[in-house]
Amino acid sequence: MVFGLSTLFLAVGLGAAPSAVADAEDAAVCTHPSWSNKDSGVDYVRAALEEAPIRTGPNSGCGVVGMARYTDKVYLHCYTYNSAGNTWSHVRAVSIYDGREISGWIWDSNLVDHGSTQLC
């Protein structure tokens, strides 16, 4: 089970955690913008992260569909800007080991080459 810093600090009685940029995104409504496969590029999750969430929409408050690993090929479709002004790419991540596929939105800063170059 994963807990945010706020939960951790509250659990140990230290009060609320300092706010972060992601907090504003979490409070935003999860949107589901249209997308199409406009990009033939491939990217990878940054190795330092090991894995990154693929979500139902381009916002950290959207549900997680699955996790893309740094060894997965991340096929790029297009990108959009979310309500916080961050770019997110719609992707299909494919495991090079077992062929598992996950499609959805990934924050471009989690990718080596920063995602798609084609606007959705």
N, C-alpha and C positions, 0 to 999 in steps of 0.2 A: 504494500500500500504506500502511496506517495503522498506526502503532506507538504504544503507550502511553508515558507518561513513564518508567516503569520500564525499558522496553526502550531508550529513548533514553539514559537515564543509564548503564545498563550498557554500552551500545555505546561511550560515550565515557569509560568508566572512572571514573565518579563514584559508583558504588555504587547502592544501591536508592533509588528515589524515595520521598519521604515518603508515608505511607499517607493515604488519603482515604476519605470515607464510601462512595464508590462501590466501593472495594476489597472491602468487606464484602459488598456485593451481588453482585459478580462471583464470589465464592467460593460463593455460595448456589446450590442446585440450581435449574434452570429448571423452573418449574411451569407448568401449562396449565389454569388454572381455567375452569370453565364460564362462559359469558356469553350474553346475549341482547340484542336490540335494544330497550332500554327507554327510550331518550332520543331526542328528535327534534331535539336541538341540533346546531349546527355551530360549529367552532372553527378556529383557524389556528395554525400554527407561528409562534413569535415571530420577527419579521423580523430581529432581531439575530443569530439563529442561522442564518438562510437555509434550513437543512434540519435534520431530526431523524430518528433511526432509528425505524422501526416494527419491533417484535420479535415473535418467536414466543410469548413469555410476558412477564409483568409483572416483569421483572428485567433489569438491565443485562448479566447473564451469558448471557441467551438470544440465540439467533441473530437476525440482522437479515434481515427479509423484504425491506425496501427503505427508501428515504428519502422522507419527506414534505417538500415544499418549502413555504416561507412563503406562496406563492401558491396552494397547493392548498386545496380545501375539505376539512376534516377532519370527517366525519360521526361523531357520538358515539353509542356503543351503551350502555355502562355502565362503571363503574369498580370496581376492587378495591384492596385493600392488599397489598403484597408483604411478604416476610419482614423487610425493613428498616423497615416501617411507612410506606413511600411510596405515594402513590396513582398508579395507572396506569389509563388508559382504553383499552377496546377500541374501535377506530375503523376507518373506511374512508376513506382519503384519495383524493381524485379531483383530477387535474390539470385546471385550467381551460383549458389549452392543447391537450392531446392526448387527454384522457379517460382516461389511464392510471389504474388503481385499485390500491391496496395496502391490505390488511386485516391487522390485528394489534394489538399493544399498544404504546402510547406513554406515556412518563413525562409526567404532567400538568404538571410545571414547564416543559416545553418548549412548552406551549400558551399562547396569549394569555389565554384565560379559564379556564385550569387544568382543562380536561377536563369529563367527564360529571358530572352531578349525581345520577345514578341508580346505586345500588349493584347490582352484578351478582347 
